[in-house]
Amino acid sequence: MTYLFIGMLLGMIVGLAIGSLAAIVKYTDYEIKRLKKELAEKA
């Protein structure tokens, strides 16, 4: 039972890390597109 609990905790931590990394990548992609559009409007 202890191993199950430790495994669930580790799985949760890994899942949160992967999920937050995916969200960061998605947000930075959106931000880069927005900045490129802003630069194109100024030029």
Secondary structure by P-SEA (a helix, b strand, c coil): caaaaaaaaaaaaaaaaaaaaaaaaaaaaaaaaaaaaaaaaac
